[in-house]
Structure formats: structure tokens, C-alpha cells
């Protein structure tokens, strides 16, 4: 009986032959570069390739700002928000409060200075816009800006560390007056790619009378853009308004990044 050659050899030979034929056809096709270009075009136009948001423009940053219609309560938009600076935030941190971690005093000083100067995330690398609202003695400052991604992540990590590093400390004003500052973490709606909420209270004197300044601080990162909110005053901070600004403001920024015009009417909050 004649022994048949092993089948795997024929299969392998057939596969090699088919591969050779495909290679020959590809080499003999003078339009191959065009076909390859068409494949590349199809890949680049896929949904995954289009997910990166457009760079934030000055007009886009302004469109991403929340409005009176977005906020709950009786907030009135103002035109001079960029000039807001609270004198209770001016002071030199007492390093003696930091017996075992004196380096933390620099972070607490940075926090006070950044709150006063309205630059918690540092200098934007691109477009930015700012607006403000008043309700009685309370103020809500809202900012949208583009940042360098690495610097933005560093700033967010720094903010996350403050409730531990700066849980309570003393600052001294230019006349020697003492102020007690407390920093605690606060919860925010799960919006954006990353977020951090803080509540900062400063106890001191204003006009010779004891007073307490309470501020909600909220930061939300959406790609390489970010929203920064400070909200509060001598009557406390309206945390509901802070959360509403985070929710609706994040949606407005996402609309802008996607090339859409944010709605003039706020949506329902679940």
C-alpha cells in the first residue's frame, strides 16, 4: 500500500503558495499606494480618532461659563468679578504651627495666596474666561481655562493633599492680627475626568468685629481644560449652588469641546 505524504506538508505548502500569490498581486498592482492611503483615511476618520476635544478658544471659554439661569437661588451676574479679592485671605502663615512638617507651611501659604489671586490651578496655558455672581453677601466666582495637562494634574494632586497638610493653621495679617484657617475636603458630583472639593474657613476680624469667611472650592478637570469655582462669604457657603455649577458647568464645557453650542436653558438635575 502506497503511503500518502503527511497532510500538514500539503497544507503548509498551500498556505505558502497563497501567500506568494497575494504578495505577487500586491507588488504588481500599480495603485497599491492609493489603496493603502484609502485604508489610512478610513482609520483616521473612525469615531475613536475623533474623540479628542478641540483646543479651547477664547469664544469657547466664554460660552462654557455658567449663567444666572444655570444657578439655583437669586444669584445676580456682575461685571467686576475679576477685581474681587478678600482681605481676610491676606496673611503670613505661622510656621510654628507645623512642628513636625514645616514644609507644609509653604503649601498653606500657597493656598491663601492662590485664593486671593484666583489662580488655584496656576497660570492657564491657553484660553480662559471668568465670571462672577452675587447673592446677598455671598459671591460665586466661576472660571474656565485650558492648561498644560501635566501641570493641571500636579495642581489637582496638590489640592487633594491640603486637607491633611493644612487642616488647621494660623495666619498673621500686617497689623499682627491672628486668623485661624481650617481646610476640609468636601464632596462633589462625579463630573469630568477628575475633581477636588474643599471647604476653607477663615476666622478673624473685619471692621473690629469677629467674623468667619467660609468658601466652597471646587475644581473639575475635563481633558486638559478645567473649571474652578469659589463660592461663599461671611454668611457661609451655599453648597447646593456649588454642586449645581459643577454639574451644569461641566456639561457646558463638554458641549464646547464637542463643537456644540451650550443650551441657554439648564437641564434637569437628577
PAKESE-695564 format. One record per residue: residue number from 1; residue in one letter; x, y, z of N, C-alpha, C in turn. Coordinates in steps of 0.1 Angstrom, whole numbers, always signed. Layout:
N
ATOM   seq   type    n_px    n_py    n_pz   ca_px   ca_py   ca_pz    c_px    c_py    c_pz
ATOM   NUM      A       X       Y       Z       X       Y       Z       X       Y       Z
...
END
This chain:
270
ATOM   seq   type    n_px    n_py    n_pz   ca_px   ca_py   ca_pz    c_px    c_py    c_pz
ATOM     1      X      +9     -12      +0      +0      +0      +0      +9     +12      +0
ATOM     2      X      +6     +21      -9     +14     +34     -10     +11     +43      +1
ATOM     3      X     +21     +48      +8     +19     +57     +19     +17     +71     +14
ATOM     4      X      +6     +77     +19      +4     +91     +14     +12    +101     +22
ATOM     5      X     +17    +112     +15     +25    +122     +22     +17    +128     +34
ATOM     6      X     +24    +132     +44     +17    +138     +56      +9    +150     +51
ATOM     7      X      -4    +151     +55     -13    +162     +51      -7    +176     +56
ATOM     8      X      -1    +177     +68      +3    +190     +72     +13    +197     +62
ATOM     9      X     +21    +188     +54     +31    +194     +45     +23    +201     +33
ATOM    10      X     +12    +194     +28      +5    +200     +17      -2    +213     +22
ATOM    11      X      -8    +212     +34     -14    +224     +39      -5    +236     +40
ATOM    12      X      +7    +233     +45     +17    +244     +47     +21    +249     +33
ATOM    13      X     +23    +240     +23     +27    +244     +10     +16    +252      +4
ATOM    14      X      +3    +248      +6      -8    +256      +0      -8    +270      +6
ATOM    15      X      -6    +271     +19      -6    +284     +26      +5    +293     +21
ATOM    16      X     +17    +287     +19     +28    +295     +14     +25    +299      -1
ATOM    17      X     +19    +291      -9     +16    +294     -22      +6    +306     -23
ATOM    18      X      -4    +305     -14     -14    +315     -13      -8    +328      -9
ATOM    19      X      +1    +327      +0      +8    +340      +5     +16    +346      -6
ATOM    20      X     +23    +337     -14     +31    +342     -25     +22    +349     -36
ATOM    21      X     +11    +342     -39      +2    +348     -48      -3    +362     -44
ATOM    22      X      -6    +363     -31     -11    +376     -26      +0    +387     -27
ATOM    23      X     +12    +382     -23     +24    +391     -24     +26    +396     -38
ATOM    24      X     +25    +386     -48     +27    +390     -62     +17    +399     -67
ATOM    25      X      +4    +397     -62      -7    +406     -67      -5    +420     -61
ATOM    26      X      +0    +420     -49      +2    +434     -43     +13    +441     -50
ATOM    27      X     +24    +434     -53     +35    +441     -60     +32    +445     -74
ATOM    28      X     +23    +437     -81     +20    +440     -95      +9    +451     -96
ATOM    29      X      +3    +455     -85      -8    +465     -85      -2    +478     -84
ATOM    30      X      -2    +486     -95      +4    +499     -95      -3    +509     -86
ATOM    31      X     -16    +506     -82     -24    +516     -74     -23    +512     -60
ATOM    32      X     -14    +504     -55     -13    +499     -41     -12    +510     -32
ATOM    33      X      -4    +521     -35      -2    +532     -26     -15    +539     -23
ATOM    34      X     -23    +540     -34     -36    +547     -32     -45    +539     -23
ATOM    35      X     -45    +525     -25     -53    +517     -16     -49    +518      -2
ATOM    36      X     -36    +518      +0     -31    +520     +14     -35    +533     +20
ATOM    37      X     -34    +544     +12     -39    +557     +16     -53    +557     +20
ATOM    38      X     -62    +550     +12     -76    +549     +15     -78    +543     +28
ATOM    39      X     -71    +532     +31     -72    +525     +44     -69    +534     +55
ATOM    40      X     -58    +542     +53     -54    +551     +64     -64    +562     +66
ATOM    41      X     -71    +566     +55     -81    +576     +57     -93    +571     +64
ATOM    42      X     -96    +558     +62    -107    +552     +69    -104    +551     +84
ATOM    43      X     -92    +548     +87     -88    +546    +101     -89    +560    +108
ATOM    44      X     -83    +570    +102     -83    +583    +108     -96    +590    +110
ATOM    45      X    -106    +585    +102    -119    +591    +103    -128    +583    +112
ATOM    46      X    -123    +573    +119    -131    +565    +128    -135    +573    +140
ATOM    47      X    -145    +569    +147    -150    +576    +159    -139    +577    +170
ATOM    48      X    -131    +567    +172    -121    +567    +182    -111    +578    +179
ATOM    49      X    -108    +580    +166     -98    +591    +163    -103    +605    +164
ATOM    50      X    -116    +606    +165    -122    +619    +166    -126    +623    +180
ATOM    51      X    -122    +615    +190    -127    +617    +204    -119    +629    +211
ATOM    52      X    -108    +632    +206    -100    +643    +212    -107    +656    +210
ATOM    53      X    -110    +664    +221    -117    +676    +220    -109    +687    +213
ATOM    54      X    -115    +696    +207    -108    +707    +201    -102    +716    +211
ATOM    55      X     -91    +723    +207     -85    +733    +217     -95    +744    +221
ATOM    56      X     -95    +747    +233    -104    +757    +238    -100    +771    +233
ATOM    57      X    -109    +778    +227    -107    +792    +222    -113    +802    +232
ATOM    58      X    -109    +815    +230    -115    +825    +239    -130    +825    +239
ATOM    59      X    -136    +824    +226    -150    +824    +225    -156    +811    +231
ATOM    60      X    -149    +800    +230    -154    +788    +236    -154    +788    +251
ATOM    61      X    -143    +794    +257    -142    +796    +271    -154    +804    +277
ATOM    62      X    -157    +815    +269    -168    +823    +274    -182    +816    +273
ATOM    63      X    -183    +808    +262    -196    +800    +260    -197    +790    +271
ATOM    64      X    -186    +785    +277    -186    +774    +287    -190    +780    +301
ATOM    65      X    -190    +793    +303    -193    +798    +316    -207    +796    +319
ATOM    66      X    -210    +793    +332    -224    +792    +336    -231    +806    +336
ATOM    67      X    -244    +806    +336    -252    +818    +336    -261    +819    +348
ATOM    68      X    -268    +830    +350    -278    +831    +361    -288    +820    +360
ATOM    69      X    -292    +816    +347    -302    +806    +345    -298    +792    +350
ATOM    70      X    -284    +790    +350    -279    +777    +355    -280    +776    +370
ATOM    71      X    -278    +787    +377    -276    +786    +392    -290    +787    +399
ATOM    72      X    -290    +779    +410    -302    +780    +418    -301    +792    +427
ATOM    73      X    -313    +797    +432    -313    +808    +441    -314    +821    +434
ATOM    74      X    -310    +832    +440    -312    +846    +435    -298    +852    +431
ATOM    75      X    -290    +844    +424    -277    +849    +420    -278    +860    +409
ATOM    76      X    -271    +871    +410    -271    +881    +400    -256    +882    +395
ATOM    77      X    -255    +881    +381    -242    +882    +375    -237    +896    +376
ATOM    78      X    -224    +897    +378    -217    +910    +380    -206    +912    +369
ATOM    79      X    -202    +924    +367    -192    +927    +357    -178    +929    +362
ATOM    80      X    -177    +930    +376    -164    +933    +381    -157    +921    +389
ATOM    81      X    -161    +909    +385    -156    +897    +393    -141    +896    +393
ATOM    82      X    -135    +900    +383    -120    +899    +382    -113    +908    +392
ATOM    83      X    -120    +917    +398    -114    +926    +408    -117    +921    +423
ATOM    84      X    -124    +910    +424    -127    +905    +437    -114    +900    +444
ATOM    85      X    -112    +905    +456    -101    +900    +465    -105    +902    +479
ATOM    86      X    -105    +891    +487    -109    +892    +501     -97    +894    +510
ATOM    87      X     -97    +905    +518     -86    +909    +526     -83    +898    +537
ATOM    88      X     -94    +891    +541     -92    +880    +552     -82    +869    +547
ATOM    89      X     -80    +868    +534     -71    +858    +529     -57    +863    +528
ATOM    90      X     -54    +875    +532     -41    +881    +532     -34    +879    +545
ATOM    91      X     -24    +871    +546     -17    +869    +559      -5    +860    +557
ATOM    92      X      +4    +860    +567     +16    +852    +566     +14    +840    +575
ATOM    93      X     +15    +828    +570     +13    +816    +577     +23    +814    +589
ATOM    94      X     +18    +811    +600     +27    +809    +612     +34    +795    +611
ATOM    95      X     +47    +795    +608     +54    +782    +606     +55    +774    +619
ATOM    96      X     +53    +781    +631     +54    +774    +644     +42    +764    +645
ATOM    97      X     +32    +766    +637     +21    +756    +638     +25    +742    +633
ATOM    98      X     +35    +742    +625     +39    +730    +618     +52    +724    +625
ATOM    99      X     +50    +718    +636     +61    +713    +644     +69    +702    +637
ATOM   100      X     +62    +692    +631     +69    +681    +625     +69    +681    +610
ATOM   101      X     +62    +690    +604     +62    +691    +589     +62    +705    +585
ATOM   102      X     +73    +712    +587     +74    +727    +585     +72    +730    +570
ATOM   103      X     +76    +720    +561     +74    +722    +547     +60    +724    +543
ATOM   104      X     +51    +719    +551     +36    +721    +548     +32    +735    +549
ATOM   105      X     +39    +743    +556     +36    +757    +558     +36    +764    +544
ATOM   106      X     +45    +760    +536     +46    +767    +522     +34    +763    +514
ATOM   107      X     +28    +751    +516     +16    +747    +508      +4    +755    +513
ATOM   108      X      +4    +758    +526      -8    +765    +532      -7    +780    +528
ATOM   109      X      +6    +785    +527      +7    +799    +522      +3    +800    +508
ATOM   110      X      +7    +790    +500      +3    +790    +486     -12    +790    +484
ATOM   111      X     -19    +782    +493     -33    +782    +492     -40    +795    +495
ATOM   112      X     -35    +802    +505     -41    +816    +508     -38    +825    +497
ATOM   113      X     -26    +825    +492     -22    +834    +481     -30    +831    +468
ATOM   114      X     -32    +818    +465     -39    +814    +453     -54    +818    +454
ATOM   115      X     -60    +816    +466     -74    +820    +468     -76    +835    +466
ATOM   116      X     -66    +843    +471     -67    +857    +470     -65    +862    +455
ATOM   117      X     -56    +855    +448     -53    +859    +434     -62    +852    +424
ATOM   118      X     -71    +842    +429     -79    +835    +419     -72    +827    +409
ATOM   119      X     -61    +820    +414     -53    +812    +404     -49    +799    +411
ATOM   120      X     -59    +792    +416     -57    +779    +423     -50    +769    +414
ATOM   121      X     -52    +769    +401     -46    +759    +392     -33    +765    +385
ATOM   122      X     -29    +776    +389     -18    +783    +382     -22    +790    +370
ATOM   123      X     -12    +794    +362     -15    +802    +350     -20    +793    +339
ATOM   124      X     -31    +796    +332     -35    +788    +321     -25    +788    +310
ATOM   125      X     -25    +778    +302     -16    +777    +291     -23    +781    +278
ATOM   126      X     -36    +783    +279     -44    +787    +267     -55    +796    +271
ATOM   127      X     -66    +795    +264     -78    +804    +266     -83    +803    +280
ATOM   128      X     -89    +814    +284     -96    +814    +298    -107    +824    +298
ATOM   129      X    -116    +822    +307    -127    +832    +309    -132    +831    +323
ATOM   130      X    -138    +842    +328    -142    +843    +342    -154    +851    +343
ATOM   131      X    -163    +847    +353    -175    +854    +356    -178    +853    +370
ATOM   132      X    -187    +862    +375    -190    +861    +390    -205    +865    +392
ATOM   133      X    -209    +860    +404    -223    +862    +407    -224    +866    +422
ATOM   134      X    -234    +874    +426    -236    +878    +440    -250    +874    +444
ATOM   135      X    -251    +870    +457    -264    +867    +463    -263    +872    +477
ATOM   136      X    -268    +884    +480    -266    +889    +494    -252    +893    +496
ATOM   137      X    -246    +887    +507    -232    +890    +510    -223    +878    +504
ATOM   138      X    -229    +869    +497    -221    +858    +491    -217    +861    +477
ATOM   139      X    -206    +855    +473    -200    +856    +460    -197    +843    +454
ATOM   140      X    -199    +841    +441    -196    +829    +434    -187    +833    +422
ATOM   141      X    -175    +828    +422    -166    +831    +411    -164    +819    +403
ATOM   142      X    -165    +820    +390    -165    +808    +381    -155    +810    +370
ATOM   143      X    -146    +801    +368    -135    +802    +358    -135    +790    +349
ATOM   144      X    -132    +792    +336    -129    +781    +327    -116    +784    +320
ATOM   145      X    -107    +774    +319     -94    +777    +313     -88    +764    +307
ATOM   146      X     -79    +766    +298     -71    +755    +293     -57    +755    +300
ATOM   147      X     -52    +743    +303     -39    +742    +310     -30    +731    +303
ATOM   148      X     -18    +732    +307      -9    +721    +303     -13    +709    +312
ATOM   149      X     -14    +697    +305     -20    +685    +312     -12    +681    +324
ATOM   150      X      +1    +681    +323     +10    +676    +334      +8    +686    +346
ATOM   151      X      +9    +699    +343      +8    +709    +353      -6    +709    +360
ATOM   152      X     -16    +706    +352     -30    +705    +357     -31    +694    +367
ATOM   153      X     -26    +682    +364     -26    +671    +372     -18    +673    +385
ATOM   154      X      -7    +680    +384      +1    +683    +396      -7    +693    +405
ATOM   155      X     -14    +702    +400     -22    +711    +408     -34    +704    +415
ATOM   156      X     -40    +695    +408     -51    +687    +414     -46    +678    +425
ATOM   157      X     -34    +672    +423     -28    +664    +434     -25    +673    +446
ATOM   158      X     -20    +685    +443     -17    +694    +454     -29    +698    +462
ATOM   159      X     -40    +701    +455     -53    +704    +462     -58    +692    +471
ATOM   160      X     -56    +680    +465     -60    +668    +473     -53    +667    +486
ATOM   161      X     -40    +671    +486     -32    +670    +498     -35    +680    +509
ATOM   162      X     -42    +691    +506     -44    +702    +515     -52    +699    +528
ATOM   163      X     -62    +690    +527     -70    +687    +540     -61    +681    +550
ATOM   164      X     -50    +674    +546     -41    +668    +556     -30    +678    +559
ATOM   165      X     -24    +684    +549     -13    +693    +552     -17    +706    +559
ATOM   166      X     -29    +711    +556     -33    +724    +561     -47    +723    +568
ATOM   167      X     -49    +712    +576     -62    +710    +582     -65    +722    +592
ATOM   168      X     -55    +727    +599     -57    +739    +607     -44    +746    +609
ATOM   169      X     -44    +760    +607     -32    +767    +609     -35    +782    +612
ATOM   170      X     -25    +789    +616     -27    +804    +619     -20    +812    +609
ATOM   171      X     -26    +823    +605     -20    +833    +596     -21    +847    +603
ATOM   172      X     -11    +855    +602     -10    +868    +608     -11    +879    +598
ATOM   173      X     -19    +889    +600     -20    +900    +590     -10    +910    +593
ATOM   174      X     -10    +921    +584      +1    +931    +585      +1    +939    +598
ATOM   175      X     -11    +939    +605     -12    +946    +618     -10    +937    +630
ATOM   176      X      -7    +924    +627      -4    +915    +638     -17    +907    +642
ATOM   177      X     -28    +909    +636     -40    +902    +639     -39    +887    +635
ATOM   178      X     -44    +878    +643     -43    +864    +641     -56    +859    +634
ATOM   179      X     -54    +850    +625     -66    +843    +618     -64    +828    +618
ATOM   180      X     -74    +822    +622     -74    +807    +622     -80    +802    +609
ATOM   181      X     -73    +793    +602     -77    +788    +589     -79    +773    +591
ATOM   182      X     -90    +768    +586     -93    +754    +585     -96    +749    +571
ATOM   183      X     -91    +738    +567     -93    +732    +554     -98    +718    +555
ATOM   184      X    -110    +716    +549    -115    +702    +549    -119    +698    +535
ATOM   185      X    -120    +685    +533    -124    +680    +520    -140    +680    +519
ATOM   186      X    -145    +683    +507    -159    +683    +505    -162    +675    +493
ATOM   187      X    -174    +669    +492    -178    +661    +481    -184    +669    +470
ATOM   188      X    -181    +664    +458    -186    +670    +445    -193    +659    +437
ATOM   189      X    -202    +664    +428    -208    +654    +419    -197    +648    +410
ATOM   190      X    -199    +636    +406    -189    +628    +398    -189    +633    +384
ATOM   191      X    -184    +644    +382    -184    +650    +368    -170    +651    +363
ATOM   192      X    -168    +652    +350    -155    +654    +344    -146    +642    +346
ATOM   193      X    -133    +643    +343    -123    +633    +344    -117    +632    +358
ATOM   194      X    -116    +643    +365    -111    +643    +379    -117    +656    +385
ATOM   195      X    -117    +655    +399    -123    +666    +406    -118    +667    +420
ATOM   196      X    -119    +679    +426    -115    +680    +440    -123    +691    +446
ATOM   197      X    -129    +688    +458    -137    +698    +465    -130    +701    +479
ATOM   198      X    -130    +714    +483    -125    +718    +496    -135    +728    +502
ATOM   199      X    -135    +729    +515    -141    +740    +522    -131    +747    +531
ATOM   200      X    -129    +760    +529    -119    +767    +536    -127    +778    +545
ATOM   201      X    -123    +778    +558    -129    +788    +567    -118    +796    +573
ATOM   202      X    -120    +809    +574    -110    +818    +579    -117    +826    +590
ATOM   203      X    -113    +824    +603    -118    +832    +614    -109    +843    +618
ATOM   204      X    -114    +855    +618    -106    +867    +621    -115    +878    +625
ATOM   205      X    -111    +890    +622    -119    +902    +625    -120    +910    +612
ATOM   206      X    -132    +917    +611    -135    +926    +600    -142    +938    +605
ATOM   207      X    -136    +950    +604    -141    +962    +610    -142    +962    +625
ATOM   208      X    -132    +954    +631    -131    +954    +645    -140    +943    +651
ATOM   209      X    -148    +936    +644    -157    +926    +649    -153    +912    +644
ATOM   210      X    -155    +902    +653    -151    +888    +649    -160    +884    +637
ATOM   211      X    -154    +877    +628    -161    +873    +616    -155    +860    +611
ATOM   212      X    -163    +852    +603    -158    +840    +597    -161    +840    +582
ATOM   213      X    -151    +838    +574    -153    +837    +559    -153    +822    +556
ATOM   214      X    -163    +817    +549    -164    +803    +545    -165    +803    +530
ATOM   215      X    -156    +794    +524    -156    +793    +510    -156    +778    +506
ATOM   216      X    -165    +775    +496    -165    +763    +489    -155    +764    +478
ATOM   217      X    -147    +754    +476    -137    +754    +465    -140    +742    +457
ATOM   218      X    -142    +743    +444    -144    +731    +435    -136    +732    +422
ATOM   219      X    -129    +722    +419    -122    +721    +406    -125    +708    +399
ATOM   220      X    -128    +710    +386    -132    +698    +378    -123    +698    +365
ATOM   221      X    -116    +687    +362    -109    +686    +350    -117    +679    +339
ATOM   222      X    -117    +684    +327    -123    +678    +316    -113    +678    +305
ATOM   223      X    -106    +667    +303     -95    +667    +293     -84    +676    +299
ATOM   224      X     -79    +685    +291     -69    +695    +296     -75    +708    +299
ATOM   225      X     -88    +709    +300     -95    +721    +304    -100    +719    +318
ATOM   226      X    -102    +730    +325    -107    +728    +339    -116    +740    +343
ATOM   227      X    -125    +736    +352    -135    +746    +358    -130    +748    +373
ATOM   228      X    -130    +761    +377    -126    +764    +391    -137    +773    +397
ATOM   229      X    -142    +769    +408    -153    +776    +415    -149    +780    +429
ATOM   230      X    -151    +792    +433    -150    +796    +447    -164    +803    +451
ATOM   231      X    -170    +798    +462    -183    +803    +465    -185    +804    +480
ATOM   232      X    -189    +816    +484    -191    +818    +499    -191    +832    +503
ATOM   233      X    -189    +834    +516    -189    +847    +522    -190    +846    +537
ATOM   234      X    -194    +858    +543    -195    +858    +558    -207    +851    +563
ATOM   235      X    -217    +848    +555    -228    +841    +559    -228    +826    +556
ATOM   236      X    -216    +821    +552    -214    +807    +549    -214    +805    +534
ATOM   237      X    -213    +792    +530    -213    +788    +516    -225    +780    +512
ATOM   238      X    -231    +783    +501    -243    +776    +496    -237    +764    +487
ATOM   239      X    -236    +753    +494    -230    +741    +487    -239    +736    +476
ATOM   240      X    -252    +738    +477    -261    +734    +466    -258    +741    +453
ATOM   241      X    -255    +754    +454    -252    +762    +443    -238    +758    +437
ATOM   242      X    -229    +754    +446    -216    +749    +441    -218    +737    +433
ATOM   243      X    -226    +727    +438    -228    +715    +431    -235    +716    +418
ATOM   244      X    -245    +726    +418    -252    +728    +405    -243    +734    +395
ATOM   245      X    -234    +743    +399    -224    +749    +390    -215    +739    +384
ATOM   246      X    -211    +729    +392    -202    +718    +388    -210    +710    +377
ATOM   247      X    -222    +706    +380    -229    +697    +371    -232    +704    +358
ATOM   248      X    -238    +715    +358    -242    +722    +346    -230    +728    +339
ATOM   249      X    -220    +733    +346    -209    +738    +340    -200    +728    +333
ATOM   250      X    -199    +716    +338    -192    +705    +332    -199    +702    +318
ATOM   251      X    -212    +701    +318    -219    +698    +306    -217    +709    +296
ATOM   252      X    -217    +722    +300    -214    +733    +291    -200    +731    +284
ATOM   253      X    -191    +728    +293    -177    +727    +288    -176    +715    +278
ATOM   254      X    -182    +704    +281    -182    +693    +272    -189    +696    +259
ATOM   255      X    -199    +704    +259    -206    +708    +247    -196    +717    +238
ATOM   256      X    -189    +726    +245    -180    +734    +237    -169    +726    +231
ATOM   257      X    -163    +716    +239    -153    +708    +234    -157    +699    +222
ATOM   258      X    -170    +696    +222    -175    +688    +211    -180    +696    +199
ATOM   259      X    -178    +710    +200    -182    +718    +189    -197    +722    +189
ATOM   260      X    -204    +719    +200    -218    +723    +201    -219    +736    +209
ATOM   261      X    -230    +743    +207    -234    +755    +215    -241    +751    +227
ATOM   262      X    -237    +754    +239    -244    +751    +251    -258    +756    +251
ATOM   263      X    -267    +749    +257    -281    +753    +257    -283    +765    +267
ATOM   264      X    -292    +774    +263    -295    +786    +271    -303    +782    +283
ATOM   265      X    -310    +771    +282    -319    +766    +293    -312    +754    +300
ATOM   266      X    -310    +755    +313    -303    +744    +320    -312    +732    +321
ATOM   267      X    -306    +720    +320    -314    +708    +321    -318    +705    +335
ATOM   268      X    -326    +694    +336    -330    +689    +349    -318    +683    +356
ATOM   269      X    -317    +685    +369    -307    +679    +377    -313    +666    +384
ATOM   270      X    -307    +655    +382    -312    +642    +388    -309    +642    +403
END
